[in-house]
């Protein structure tokens, strides 16, 4: 479930859990307690990365991106990260902060669609 994450990554994940963004707080309120039928963890260590939200059952990462993710170097880093996570069989979906804050019902519909389509026999 942690794919070899180091103790340092676990410490960083805890710090991130203690300081969520507004968009992360909003989305967590909709994902927690299996409201979409599966368990999500927030700021979850996966190898050398920390996923904003992770569902182990469906091998699904949800990322909530701030504006700095639009910078070319960061976009390239995000693409490499997504490819690395695919090596573990993990799918990554991304939303902008504004989407989560202003269109939460649409975001939840998209997330639910991915949940339903991933490993439907589980």
N, C-alpha and C positions, 0 to 999 in steps of 0.2 A: 504494500500500500504506500510505502514511503520511498521505494525504489532506491535505497541506499543513501538517503539524505543524512548529512552530517549533523552532529550536535549543534554546530554553529548555525545551520539553516533552521533548526528547531527554535533556537533563541530568537533569530530574526523573525520567524513566523509568529512567535508569541508577541513580540513588540508590535508587529503589524496588526494582530488581533486586538491589541490594547488601544490602537489608534486608527480606527477605520475612517474612510472618507464618508461623506454624507451619502453618496450613491451606494457604497458598500453596505451601509446601515440599512438603507431602504430595501435593497435586494435581499439582504440576510433575513429581514423580517418576513419576507415572502418564501424563502427557501427553508428556513429552520423548521424543526419538528415535523419533517416529512410532509410538508404541505403540498408538494408536487408528487407524493407517492414514493419518493426515494430520499435517502439520507445524504445531505450535503455537509461538508466540513468547510470552515472558512480559514483562509490563510494556511493552507495545507502544504507541508513540505513534500516535494517530489524530486528526488535526486538533487540537483543543484538549484532547483527552482522552488518558488513558493506560489502556489495557485491561489487566486482570490477565493474561488469556491471549487470544491472537488467532490464528485460523486463516484466513489469507488465501484459501486455496483454497476454503473453504466460507463465507467472509465471516461468521465466527462469533466472537463475543466471549463469554468466560466470566468472570463476576465472582464473587469470593469476598468476601462481605460480613461485616463485623464488626457488633457491636450498634448502633453509632452510625447505621447505615443504617436503623434503625427510627424514628429521630427524624423527625417530620413534615417539617421543612425539608429534611432529607437525602433523604427518600423522594421529595419533589417534585423535587429536583435530579436524582436517579437516573432518574426518569421522563422528564424533559426530555432528559437525556443519551441515554437509550434511543431517544427519538424522533429526536434529531439523528443518531444512528448509523444508524437505519433509512433516513434520507435517502440514505445511502451504500450501501444495500442490505445492511447488516450486521444480523444477528440477535444479540440479547443474551440470554443465560440467566444466572440468578443462583442462587447457593447460599449458605447461611449457613455460617460457619466450622464450626459444630457438625455440619452435614451432612457436610462434607468430612472432618472428623476422626473422626466416629462411624459414617458410612454410606458410605464411599468406594466400595464396589462398586455401590451404588444410584446414586450420583452418576455414576459412569462409565457405567452403563447408560443413564442419561438423556442424557448427553453423546453417547454413541454413537448413540442414536436420532436425535438432531438431526443429527449428521454424516451419517448414512445418508439422512435425508430431504431435506437441503439439496443441491440440484443433483445429483441421483443419476446423471446422465450424465457427470459429471466424473471 
